[in-house]
Amino acid sequence: VLRALEAAGLEAWYVGGWVRDALMGDPSHDVDMCCSGLWQESKAALEAPASRLWSRALNLAESRLFPMASVSRSPRTVWMAFYTDGRHPQSVERAASLEDDLVRRDFTVNAMAWHPERGLVDRYDGQGDLERKLIRAVGDPKRRFNEDALRMLRAVRFACRLDFMIEPETKRALAECSPLLDAVARERVGIELEGILSTGHGGDAMLRYPELICAAVPELAAGRGFDQRSVYHAFNVYVHIARVLTVAGSSRCVTARALVEPYVGGFLHDVSKPECFTVDHAGSGHFYGHPELGAKKARVIMDRLALSHDLVRDVCLLIKYHDKPLRPERPVWLNMMRALSGEGVDTARLIDELMDLKRADTLGKALVLYYVETIEEMRAMAHELLKAGGPYTLKMLSINGGDLIRDRVKPGPELGQLLNSALDAVIEDNIPNDREALLVHLNLN
């Protein structure tokens, strides 16, 4: 791509995240490039018979406001900016040079350019900040965040993903400019938040940048400094949530680390605690009903952030049952598996994620390590029941609606009631999951 552009008399450079990742020795999923030409000139260069690289222009590429294009070449995509600032849809001012392009970028580690002959251009010591493990805004951080408020969450995401600190002046600007996040589309906030949480360092983000996190999810603000007044909790609600995320990210309790459900579940699991708070006659605090209300509140938050339907469904189930008292007993776990089943639900995975959340929740409270052993006993029992095919849904019963109809039960609500009664009997009374035994139990044989 670079050769094709330069053959047409244009100037082109690799820029941004690809340069950063290359200097760190990390793989990159796309290649960023900037080019001196108008987008029409670049398109023509890539369409030339000598190159034939052009795959497609984004729909917005033909708008004067967003002159951006992509060139798809498996396994990477090359994204090209045409020396422009695409963050201001009201008025886009074309950059006059490479330096003019770099000064408009967000952070020093992303404001470097490289060319195979001309080498590295690093006007803002991005390479030094990589060595120092710092995220630092290019120039005045407040100006950068006023240009694009989403950059604040991007700063935190980079810090979490790279395990960097945010430079003090940039960090102060995060707190002071956090109200600007109100003007950002919620789905864009959701994408960045999901990226932050999926790094496993969401707890650090909550503790280091509370103003920004609460600007992203205002419902969390009520938990800051909220004394739980409980012997089981050594920390206020907000700090407890952060500690749960830290435990989930740093220990082995997260079974499927590529999945974000345990982290989003931990992030929102106690979101309704402040409004459920009561104090008993002895002065101890209680939060009756907070899991059920929390699941409803979390659904509103996640829908607002445009998170995926499956993620919302699974996280709501985790939150609803995260505080449910459980014992390592067969009926208890078959009923729990029954509750964690339904259309599209991966019950086996969700059971592990519930145990992960309960374990992190326990370790994020105080010194109650004895319950961690019980949690792992329950996890083992659940695995055994799943392996043995212990019935926990109507589809797993040895009888179905057709069997009942053949035994003279009329179609209607009674069918469902009888089948649920049969499943109750298998779970609670240990009735064999056998057709004849179940029909006898239902007085139909």
Secondary structure, 3 states (H helix, E strand, C coil): CHHHHHHCCCCEEEECHHHHHHHHCCCCCEEEEEECCCHHHHHHHHHCCCCCCCCECCHHHHCCCCCEEEEEECCEEEEEECCECCCCCCCCCECCCHHHHHHCCCEHHHCCEEECCCEEECCCCHHHHHHHCEECECCCHHHHHHHCCHHHHHHHHHHHHHCCEECHHHHHHHHHHHHHHHHCCHHHHHHHHHHHHHCCCHHHHHHHCHHHHHHHCHHHHHHCCCCCCCCCCCCCHHHHHHHHHHHHHHCCCCCCCCCCHHHHHHHHCCCCCHHHCEECCCCCEECCCHHHHHHHHHHHHHHHCCCCHHHHHHHHHHHHHCCCCCCCCHHHHHHHHHHCCCCCCCHHHHHHHHHHHHHHHHHCCCCCCHHHHHHHHHHHHHHHHHHHCCCCCHHHCCCCHHHHHHCCCCCCHHHHHHHHHHHHHHHHCCCCCCHHHHHHHCCCC
